[in-house]
Amino acid sequence: MYKKLKDIENRFEELQGLLSDGEVVAKPALYQKYAKEHSDLHDLVEAFRAHENIRLRIEEDQKILKENDEELKEIVKEEMPLLKQQLEELGERLKILLLPRDPNDEKNVLLEIRAGTGGDEAALFVGDLFRMYGRYAERCEWKVDVISHSPAGGMGGFKEIIALIEGKGAYSRLKYESGVHRVQRVPVTEAQGRIHTSAVTVAILPEAEEVDITIDPNELRIDVFHSSGHGGQSVNTTDSAVRITHLPTGMVVSCQDEKSQLKNKHKAMKVLRARLLDGMIQRQNAEISQTRKNQVGSGDRSERIRTYNYPQGRVTDHRIGLTIYNLESFLDGEIQVFIDTLSANFQAAALNQSAAGNE
């Protein structure tokens, strides 16, 4: 591992030189490429250098312990346990930083929330979860832009809502939220006070750029129609709503939230690209060994991942067995503890897989 880390450090220093090279600066695309590579290596190189500094200090201290200066030896004996602990922690951090990076981690996110079983209660919970993710995005200083939504009748809520969340590292933090979210609570309309169970599905898709997914315009069928509101009434006298069908896959995306047909088409293409990229990712994930999938859960969208129990004020993530009793705060966007714990568990699973592969 040392040789690999040393090679990475040498590459980091080489990139520093390239970024100050006039010929590179004059080529924006090349400069941006090197700048991104330099940024990606920064944390790993800093951790490696800190690890090496402490390792060398421990070697020096071990030499002092063989000398006759008793006072200095006492000082060294006191600091040695701390140095060894720091060295071990940095070693673990280096293992994590050396894991293959998810190329989508820095991307923006397409958030799709859909009502599942449970009728009006499921539709209402779609709105609750959208608010939860919106409040979390505010805390992270991310931007949320609703792409399309389908209101539910009766009690309110949504049959479906799709939004773009723009912010640094949005996908890396939210990618483990995909799955079935189950809610248990007493509906407002339930006279007997019986607990009702309903479910919604959450999909977290990395935003796809045109360079990620190539779509042949000849493979698209684009239809335009009047936007409609509650009860199906027309809310626009022009054909501004857009429906795009991707013929090879049969995938259909509609958008009618904007008054401009061009804006609706642009938003619909964002969703289509994200779904096609997600399809590629899902096929790749299907090739991952069953052993690794069983360690923390597959992340499959059909998997029940979390339960929100209102009577007990409880939130439970079934993949990692984590339960907290502050449902109100959680639904107000204070979800970082789950995000951190899930990330740590998936990293541990990846480390175990990596160690098993090296045996």
SEDREN-391503 format. One record per residue (C-alpha): x, y, z; residue in three letters. Coordinates in steps of 0.25 Angstrom, whole numbers, padded with zeros to 4 digits, m for minus. Layout:
residues N
<rec px="X" py="Y" pz="Z" r="ala"/>
...
***
This chain:
residues 359
<rec px="0000" py="0000" pz="0000" r="met"/>
<rec px="0012" py="0009" pz="0003" r="tyr"/>
<rec px="0017" py="0009" pz="m0011" r="lys"/>
<rec px="0003" py="0012" pz="m0017" r="lys"/>
<rec px="0001" py="0024" pz="m0007" r="leu"/>
<rec px="0015" py="0029" pz="m0011" r="lys"/>
<rec px="0011" py="0028" pz="m0026" r="asp"/>
<rec px="m0002" py="0036" pz="m0023" r="ile"/>
<rec px="0006" py="0047" pz="m0015" r="glu"/>
<rec px="0016" py="0048" pz="m0027" r="asn"/>
<rec px="0004" py="0050" pz="m0037" r="arg"/>
<rec px="m0002" py="0060" pz="m0027" r="phe"/>
<rec px="0011" py="0068" pz="m0028" r="glu"/>
<rec px="0012" py="0066" pz="m0043" r="glu"/>
<rec px="m0002" py="0072" pz="m0044" r="leu"/>
<rec px="0001" py="0084" pz="m0036" r="gln"/>
<rec px="0012" py="0087" pz="m0046" r="gly"/>
<rec px="0003" py="0085" pz="m0057" r="leu"/>
<rec px="m0007" py="0095" pz="m0052" r="leu"/>
<rec px="0003" py="0106" pz="m0051" r="ser"/>
<rec px="0008" py="0103" pz="m0066" r="asp"/>
<rec px="0004" py="0114" pz="m0075" r="gly"/>
<rec px="0001" py="0105" pz="m0087" r="glu"/>
<rec px="m0009" py="0097" pz="m0078" r="val"/>
<rec px="m0015" py="0110" pz="m0072" r="val"/>
<rec px="m0018" py="0114" pz="m0087" r="ala"/>
<rec px="m0026" py="0101" pz="m0089" r="lys"/>
<rec px="m0038" py="0102" pz="m0080" r="pro"/>
<rec px="m0043" py="0088" pz="m0083" r="ala"/>
<rec px="m0030" py="0082" pz="m0080" r="leu"/>
<rec px="m0028" py="0091" pz="m0068" r="tyr"/>
<rec px="m0041" py="0087" pz="m0062" r="gln"/>
<rec px="m0038" py="0072" pz="m0064" r="lys"/>
<rec px="m0025" py="0074" pz="m0056" r="tyr"/>
<rec px="m0031" py="0083" pz="m0046" r="ala"/>
<rec px="m0042" py="0072" pz="m0043" r="lys"/>
<rec px="m0032" py="0061" pz="m0042" r="glu"/>
<rec px="m0024" py="0069" pz="m0032" r="his"/>
<rec px="m0036" py="0072" pz="m0024" r="ser"/>
<rec px="m0040" py="0058" pz="m0024" r="asp"/>
<rec px="m0026" py="0054" pz="m0018" r="leu"/>
<rec px="m0025" py="0065" pz="m0008" r="his"/>
<rec px="m0031" py="0058" pz="0004" r="asp"/>
<rec px="m0024" py="0045" pz="0001" r="leu"/>
<rec px="m0010" py="0051" pz="0000" r="val"/>
<rec px="m0012" py="0060" pz="0013" r="glu"/>
<rec px="m0016" py="0047" pz="0021" r="ala"/>
<rec px="m0004" py="0040" pz="0015" r="phe"/>
<rec px="0005" py="0051" pz="0019" r="arg"/>
<rec px="0000" py="0052" pz="0033" r="ala"/>
<rec px="0001" py="0037" pz="0034" r="his"/>
<rec px="0016" py="0038" pz="0030" r="glu"/>
<rec px="0019" py="0049" pz="0040" r="asn"/>
<rec px="0013" py="0041" pz="0051" r="ile"/>
<rec px="0020" py="0028" pz="0047" r="arg"/>
<rec px="0034" py="0036" pz="0047" r="leu"/>
<rec px="0031" py="0042" pz="0060" r="arg"/>
<rec px="0028" py="0028" pz="0066" r="ile"/>
<rec px="0041" py="0023" pz="0060" r="glu"/>
<rec px="0049" py="0035" pz="0066" r="glu"/>
<rec px="0042" py="0032" pz="0080" r="asp"/>
<rec px="0046" py="0018" pz="0079" r="gln"/>
<rec px="0061" py="0022" pz="0078" r="lys"/>
<rec px="0059" py="0031" pz="0089" r="ile"/>
<rec px="0054" py="0020" pz="0098" r="leu"/>
<rec px="0068" py="0013" pz="0096" r="lys"/>
<rec px="0075" py="0024" pz="0101" r="glu"/>
<rec px="0079" py="0028" pz="0115" r="asn"/>
<rec px="0072" py="0041" pz="0117" r="asp"/>
<rec px="0061" py="0037" pz="0127" r="glu"/>
<rec px="0053" py="0050" pz="0127" r="glu"/>
<rec px="0052" py="0050" pz="0112" r="leu"/>
<rec px="0048" py="0035" pz="0112" r="lys"/>
<rec px="0037" py="0038" pz="0122" r="glu"/>
<rec px="0031" py="0049" pz="0112" r="ile"/>
<rec px="0032" py="0039" pz="0100" r="val"/>
<rec px="0025" py="0028" pz="0108" r="lys"/>
<rec px="0014" py="0038" pz="0111" r="glu"/>
<rec px="0012" py="0042" pz="0097" r="glu"/>
<rec px="0014" py="0028" pz="0090" r="met"/>
<rec px="0000" py="0023" pz="0092" r="pro"/>
<rec px="m0007" py="0035" pz="0086" r="leu"/>
<rec px="0002" py="0035" pz="0074" r="leu"/>
<rec px="0000" py="0020" pz="0072" r="lys"/>
<rec px="m0015" py="0023" pz="0073" r="gln"/>
<rec px="m0014" py="0034" pz="0063" r="gln"/>
<rec px="m0006" py="0025" pz="0053" r="leu"/>
<rec px="m0017" py="0014" pz="0054" r="glu"/>
<rec px="m0028" py="0024" pz="0051" r="glu"/>
<rec px="m0021" py="0030" pz="0040" r="leu"/>
<rec px="m0018" py="0016" pz="0034" r="gly"/>
<rec px="m0033" py="0013" pz="0035" r="glu"/>
<rec px="m0036" py="0026" pz="0028" r="arg"/>
<rec px="m0026" py="0023" pz="0017" r="leu"/>
<rec px="m0033" py="0010" pz="0014" r="lys"/>
<rec px="m0046" py="0017" pz="0012" r="ile"/>
<rec px="m0040" py="0027" pz="0003" r="leu"/>
<rec px="m0033" py="0017" pz="m0005" r="leu"/>
<rec px="m0047" py="0010" pz="m0008" r="leu"/>
<rec px="m0052" py="0012" pz="m0022" r="pro"/>
<rec px="m0059" py="0025" pz="m0023" r="arg"/>
<rec px="m0074" py="0025" pz="m0028" r="asp"/>
<rec px="m0073" py="0034" pz="m0040" r="pro"/>
<rec px="m0086" py="0040" pz="m0037" r="asn"/>
<rec px="m0084" py="0044" pz="m0023" r="asp"/>
<rec px="m0082" py="0059" pz="m0027" r="glu"/>
<rec px="m0094" py="0060" pz="m0036" r="lys"/>
<rec px="m0107" py="0067" pz="m0033" r="asn"/>
<rec px="m0119" py="0058" pz="m0030" r="val"/>
<rec px="m0133" py="0055" pz="m0037" r="leu"/>
<rec px="m0142" py="0052" pz="m0025" r="leu"/>
<rec px="m0154" py="0044" pz="m0028" r="glu"/>
<rec px="m0165" py="0041" pz="m0018" r="ile"/>
<rec px="m0177" py="0033" pz="m0021" r="arg"/>
<rec px="m0189" py="0028" pz="m0013" r="ala"/>
<rec px="m0190" py="0013" pz="m0011" r="gly"/>
<rec px="m0200" py="0005" pz="m0003" r="thr"/>
<rec px="m0209" py="0013" pz="0006" r="gly"/>
<rec px="m0218" py="0022" pz="m0002" r="gly"/>
<rec px="m0219" py="0037" pz="0004" r="asp"/>
<rec px="m0209" py="0034" pz="0015" r="glu"/>
<rec px="m0198" py="0030" pz="0005" r="ala"/>
<rec px="m0201" py="0042" pz="m0003" r="ala"/>
<rec px="m0200" py="0051" pz="0010" r="leu"/>
<rec px="m0187" py="0044" pz="0014" r="phe"/>
<rec px="m0181" py="0047" pz="0000" r="val"/>
<rec px="m0183" py="0062" pz="0004" r="gly"/>
<rec px="m0177" py="0059" pz="0017" r="asp"/>
<rec px="m0164" py="0053" pz="0012" r="leu"/>
<rec px="m0163" py="0063" pz="0001" r="phe"/>
<rec px="m0163" py="0074" pz="0012" r="arg"/>
<rec px="m0153" py="0066" pz="0020" r="met"/>
<rec px="m0143" py="0065" pz="0008" r="tyr"/>
<rec px="m0145" py="0080" pz="0005" r="gly"/>
<rec px="m0142" py="0084" pz="0019" r="arg"/>
<rec px="m0130" py="0075" pz="0019" r="tyr"/>
<rec px="m0126" py="0082" pz="0006" r="ala"/>
<rec px="m0127" py="0096" pz="0013" r="glu"/>
<rec px="m0118" py="0092" pz="0024" r="arg"/>
<rec px="m0108" py="0087" pz="0013" r="cys"/>
<rec px="m0110" py="0100" pz="0005" r="glu"/>
<rec px="m0115" py="0092" pz="m0007" r="trp"/>
<rec px="m0125" py="0097" pz="m0017" r="lys"/>
<rec px="m0138" py="0090" pz="m0019" r="val"/>
<rec px="m0145" py="0091" pz="m0032" r="asp"/>
<rec px="m0159" py="0084" pz="m0034" r="val"/>
<rec px="m0159" py="0077" pz="m0048" r="ile"/>
<rec px="m0172" py="0071" pz="m0048" r="ser"/>
<rec px="m0183" py="0068" pz="m0038" r="his"/>
<rec px="m0196" py="0060" pz="m0038" r="ser"/>
<rec px="m0206" py="0065" pz="m0027" r="pro"/>
<rec px="m0215" py="0055" pz="m0020" r="ala"/>
<rec px="m0229" py="0058" pz="m0018" r="gly"/>
<rec px="m0237" py="0058" pz="m0005" r="gly"/>
<rec px="m0228" py="0060" pz="0007" r="met"/>
<rec px="m0217" py="0066" pz="m0001" r="gly"/>
<rec px="m0202" py="0061" pz="m0003" r="gly"/>
<rec px="m0197" py="0056" pz="m0016" r="phe"/>
<rec px="m0198" py="0043" pz="m0024" r="lys"/>
<rec px="m0184" py="0047" pz="m0029" r="glu"/>
<rec px="m0173" py="0058" pz="m0028" r="ile"/>
<rec px="m0160" py="0059" pz="m0035" r="ile"/>
<rec px="m0150" py="0070" pz="m0032" r="ala"/>
<rec px="m0135" py="0073" pz="m0036" r="leu"/>
<rec px="m0126" py="0076" pz="m0023" r="ile"/>
<rec px="m0114" py="0083" pz="m0027" r="glu"/>
<rec px="m0102" py="0084" pz="m0018" r="gly"/>
<rec px="m0088" py="0079" pz="m0016" r="lys"/>
<rec px="m0088" py="0064" pz="m0012" r="gly"/>
<rec px="m0103" py="0063" pz="m0012" r="ala"/>
<rec px="m0103" py="0049" pz="m0018" r="tyr"/>
<rec px="m0092" py="0044" pz="m0008" r="ser"/>
<rec px="m0101" py="0048" pz="0004" r="arg"/>
<rec px="m0115" py="0044" pz="m0001" r="leu"/>
<rec px="m0112" py="0031" pz="m0010" r="lys"/>
<rec px="m0115" py="0022" pz="0002" r="tyr"/>
<rec px="m0130" py="0028" pz="0003" r="glu"/>
<rec px="m0135" py="0019" pz="m0009" r="ser"/>
<rec px="m0145" py="0009" pz="m0005" r="gly"/>
<rec px="m0159" py="0007" pz="0001" r="val"/>
<rec px="m0162" py="0016" pz="0013" r="his"/>
<rec px="m0173" py="0011" pz="0022" r="arg"/>
<rec px="m0182" py="0020" pz="0031" r="val"/>
<rec px="m0190" py="0016" pz="0043" r="gln"/>
<rec px="m0200" py="0026" pz="0048" r="arg"/>
<rec px="m0215" py="0028" pz="0051" r="val"/>
<rec px="m0222" py="0035" pz="0040" r="pro"/>
<rec px="m0229" py="0048" pz="0042" r="val"/>
<rec px="m0242" py="0041" pz="0036" r="thr"/>
<rec px="m0241" py="0029" pz="0045" r="glu"/>
<rec px="m0251" py="0030" pz="0056" r="ala"/>
<rec px="m0247" py="0017" pz="0064" r="gln"/>
<rec px="m0233" py="0022" pz="0065" r="gly"/>
<rec px="m0227" py="0010" pz="0058" r="arg"/>
<rec px="m0213" py="0011" pz="0053" r="ile"/>
<rec px="m0212" py="0011" pz="0038" r="his"/>
<rec px="m0199" py="0006" pz="0030" r="thr"/>
<rec px="m0196" py="0011" pz="0017" r="ser"/>
<rec px="m0184" py="0013" pz="0008" r="ala"/>
<rec px="m0177" py="0021" pz="m0002" r="val"/>
<rec px="m0165" py="0019" pz="m0011" r="thr"/>
<rec px="m0153" py="0028" pz="m0012" r="val"/>
<rec px="m0143" py="0028" pz="m0023" r="ala"/>
<rec px="m0130" py="0036" pz="m0023" r="ile"/>
<rec px="m0124" py="0037" pz="m0037" r="leu"/>
<rec px="m0111" py="0044" pz="m0040" r="pro"/>
<rec px="m0113" py="0055" pz="m0050" r="glu"/>
<rec px="m0108" py="0051" pz="m0064" r="ala"/>
<rec px="m0101" py="0060" pz="m0073" r="glu"/>
<rec px="m0101" py="0059" pz="m0088" r="glu"/>
<rec px="m0087" py="0053" pz="m0087" r="val"/>
<rec px="m0092" py="0042" pz="m0078" r="asp"/>
<rec px="m0103" py="0037" pz="m0087" r="ile"/>
<rec px="m0104" py="0038" pz="m0102" r="thr"/>
<rec px="m0119" py="0039" pz="m0106" r="ile"/>
<rec px="m0122" py="0038" pz="m0121" r="asp"/>
<rec px="m0133" py="0048" pz="m0125" r="pro"/>
<rec px="m0138" py="0038" pz="m0135" r="asn"/>
<rec px="m0141" py="0029" pz="m0123" r="glu"/>
<rec px="m0150" py="0039" pz="m0117" r="leu"/>
<rec px="m0165" py="0041" pz="m0119" r="arg"/>
<rec px="m0169" py="0055" pz="m0113" r="ile"/>
<rec px="m0184" py="0058" pz="m0111" r="asp"/>
<rec px="m0189" py="0072" pz="m0107" r="val"/>
<rec px="m0203" py="0074" pz="m0100" r="phe"/>
<rec px="m0211" py="0083" pz="m0091" r="his"/>
<rec px="m0206" py="0084" pz="m0076" r="ser"/>
<rec px="m0217" py="0079" pz="m0067" r="ser"/>
<rec px="m0220" py="0082" pz="m0052" r="gly"/>
<rec px="m0229" py="0076" pz="m0042" r="his"/>
<rec px="m0241" py="0068" pz="m0048" r="gly"/>
<rec px="m0234" py="0068" pz="m0062" r="gly"/>
<rec px="m0238" py="0083" pz="m0065" r="gln"/>
<rec px="m0229" py="0090" pz="m0074" r="ser"/>
<rec px="m0220" py="0100" pz="m0068" r="val"/>
<rec px="m0213" py="0105" pz="m0080" r="asn"/>
<rec px="m0219" py="0108" pz="m0094" r="thr"/>
<rec px="m0206" py="0105" pz="m0101" r="thr"/>
<rec px="m0200" py="0091" pz="m0103" r="asp"/>
<rec px="m0189" py="0094" pz="m0093" r="ser"/>
<rec px="m0188" py="0080" pz="m0086" r="ala"/>
<rec px="m0178" py="0070" pz="m0092" r="val"/>
<rec px="m0178" py="0055" pz="m0092" r="arg"/>
<rec px="m0165" py="0048" pz="m0097" r="ile"/>
<rec px="m0165" py="0033" pz="m0100" r="thr"/>
<rec px="m0151" py="0027" pz="m0101" r="his"/>
<rec px="m0154" py="0016" pz="m0112" r="leu"/>
<rec px="m0143" py="0006" pz="m0109" r="pro"/>
<rec px="m0147" py="0004" pz="m0094" r="thr"/>
<rec px="m0162" py="0009" pz="m0095" r="gly"/>
<rec px="m0159" py="0019" pz="m0084" r="met"/>
<rec px="m0169" py="0031" pz="m0083" r="val"/>
<rec px="m0166" py="0044" pz="m0076" r="val"/>
<rec px="m0176" py="0055" pz="m0075" r="ser"/>
<rec px="m0175" py="0070" pz="m0070" r="cys"/>
<rec px="m0185" py="0080" pz="m0070" r="gln"/>
<rec px="m0181" py="0089" pz="m0058" r="asp"/>
<rec px="m0175" py="0101" pz="m0067" r="glu"/>
<rec px="m0184" py="0110" pz="m0076" r="lys"/>
<rec px="m0173" py="0108" pz="m0087" r="ser"/>
<rec px="m0173" py="0096" pz="m0095" r="gln"/>
<rec px="m0157" py="0098" pz="m0097" r="leu"/>
<rec px="m0155" py="0098" pz="m0082" r="lys"/>
<rec px="m0164" py="0086" pz="m0080" r="asn"/>
<rec px="m0156" py="0078" pz="m0091" r="lys"/>
<rec px="m0143" py="0082" pz="m0084" r="his"/>
<rec px="m0148" py="0077" pz="m0071" r="lys"/>
<rec px="m0154" py="0064" pz="m0076" r="ala"/>
<rec px="m0140" py="0061" pz="m0083" r="met"/>
<rec px="m0133" py="0063" pz="m0070" r="lys"/>
<rec px="m0142" py="0052" pz="m0064" r="val"/>
<rec px="m0141" py="0043" pz="m0076" r="leu"/>
<rec px="m0125" py="0044" pz="m0076" r="arg"/>
<rec px="m0125" py="0042" pz="m0061" r="ala"/>
<rec px="m0134" py="0029" pz="m0062" r="arg"/>
<rec px="m0126" py="0024" pz="m0073" r="leu"/>
<rec px="m0113" py="0026" pz="m0065" r="leu"/>
<rec px="m0120" py="0019" pz="m0053" r="asp"/>
<rec px="m0123" py="0007" pz="m0061" r="gly"/>
<rec px="m0109" py="0006" pz="m0065" r="met"/>
<rec px="m0105" py="0007" pz="m0050" r="ile"/>
<rec px="m0115" py="m0003" pz="m0046" r="gln"/>
<rec px="m0110" py="m0013" pz="m0056" r="arg"/>
<rec px="m0096" py="m0011" pz="m0051" r="gln"/>
<rec px="m0101" py="m0013" pz="m0037" r="asn"/>
<rec px="m0107" py="m0026" pz="m0040" r="ala"/>
<rec px="m0094" py="m0032" pz="m0044" r="glu"/>
<rec px="m0088" py="m0029" pz="m0029" r="ile"/>
<rec px="m0087" py="m0042" pz="m0021" r="ser"/>
<rec px="m0098" py="m0046" pz="m0012" r="gln"/>
<rec px="m0089" py="m0046" pz="m0001" r="thr"/>
<rec px="m0086" py="m0031" pz="m0001" r="arg"/>
<rec px="m0101" py="m0028" pz="m0004" r="lys"/>
<rec px="m0105" py="m0036" pz="0009" r="asn"/>
<rec px="m0096" py="m0028" pz="0018" r="gln"/>
<rec px="m0104" py="m0015" pz="0018" r="val"/>
<rec px="m0115" py="m0018" pz="0008" r="gly"/>
<rec px="m0116" py="m0017" pz="m0007" r="ser"/>
<rec px="m0121" py="m0002" pz="m0007" r="gly"/>
<rec px="m0131" py="m0008" pz="m0017" r="asp"/>
<rec px="m0143" py="0001" pz="m0018" r="arg"/>
<rec px="m0153" py="m0010" pz="m0015" r="ser"/>
<rec px="m0147" py="m0012" pz="m0002" r="glu"/>
<rec px="m0154" py="m0007" pz="0011" r="arg"/>
<rec px="m0143" py="0001" pz="0017" r="ile"/>
<rec px="m0149" py="0010" pz="0028" r="arg"/>
<rec px="m0162" py="0011" pz="0037" r="thr"/>
<rec px="m0167" py="0024" pz="0042" r="tyr"/>
<rec px="m0176" py="0021" pz="0054" r="asn"/>
<rec px="m0184" py="0033" pz="0059" r="tyr"/>
<rec px="m0190" py="0027" pz="0072" r="pro"/>
<rec px="m0177" py="0024" pz="0077" r="gln"/>
<rec px="m0169" py="0036" pz="0071" r="gly"/>
<rec px="m0160" py="0025" pz="0065" r="arg"/>
<rec px="m0152" py="0024" pz="0052" r="val"/>
<rec px="m0145" py="0011" pz="0049" r="thr"/>
<rec px="m0135" py="0008" pz="0038" r="asp"/>
<rec px="m0136" py="m0007" pz="0035" r="his"/>
<rec px="m0123" py="m0009" pz="0028" r="arg"/>
<rec px="m0115" py="m0005" pz="0039" r="ile"/>
<rec px="m0124" py="m0007" pz="0051" r="gly"/>
<rec px="m0123" py="0008" pz="0056" r="leu"/>
<rec px="m0135" py="0013" pz="0063" r="thr"/>
<rec px="m0137" py="0027" pz="0068" r="ile"/>
<rec px="m0148" py="0034" pz="0076" r="tyr"/>
<rec px="m0149" py="0048" pz="0070" r="asn"/>
<rec px="m0159" py="0046" pz="0059" r="leu"/>
<rec px="m0163" py="0061" pz="0059" r="glu"/>
<rec px="m0149" py="0066" pz="0057" r="ser"/>
<rec px="m0145" py="0055" pz="0047" r="phe"/>
<rec px="m0157" py="0059" pz="0038" r="leu"/>
<rec px="m0152" py="0074" pz="0040" r="asp"/>
<rec px="m0140" py="0070" pz="0032" r="gly"/>
<rec px="m0130" py="0066" pz="0044" r="glu"/>
<rec px="m0126" py="0053" pz="0036" r="ile"/>
<rec px="m0111" py="0054" pz="0037" r="gln"/>
<rec px="m0109" py="0043" pz="0047" r="val"/>
<rec px="m0116" py="0033" pz="0038" r="phe"/>
<rec px="m0108" py="0038" pz="0026" r="ile"/>
<rec px="m0095" py="0037" pz="0034" r="asp"/>
<rec px="m0098" py="0023" pz="0040" r="thr"/>
<rec px="m0102" py="0018" pz="0026" r="leu"/>
<rec px="m0090" py="0023" pz="0019" r="ser"/>
<rec px="m0081" py="0017" pz="0030" r="ala"/>
<rec px="m0087" py="0003" pz="0029" r="asn"/>
<rec px="m0086" py="0003" pz="0014" r="phe"/>
<rec px="m0072" py="0007" pz="0015" r="gln"/>
<rec px="m0069" py="m0004" pz="0025" r="ala"/>
<rec px="m0076" py="m0014" pz="0015" r="ala"/>
<rec px="m0067" py="m0009" pz="0004" r="ala"/>
<rec px="m0055" py="m0010" pz="0013" r="leu"/>
<rec px="m0059" py="m0025" pz="0016" r="asn"/>
<rec px="m0061" py="m0028" pz="0002" r="gln"/>
<rec px="m0047" py="m0022" pz="m0002" r="ser"/>
<rec px="m0040" py="m0029" pz="0009" r="ala"/>
<rec px="m0047" py="m0042" pz="0005" r="ala"/>
<rec px="m0042" py="m0040" pz="m0010" r="gly"/>
<rec px="m0028" py="m0038" pz="m0005" r="asn"/>
<rec px="m0027" py="m0051" pz="0003" r="glu"/>
***
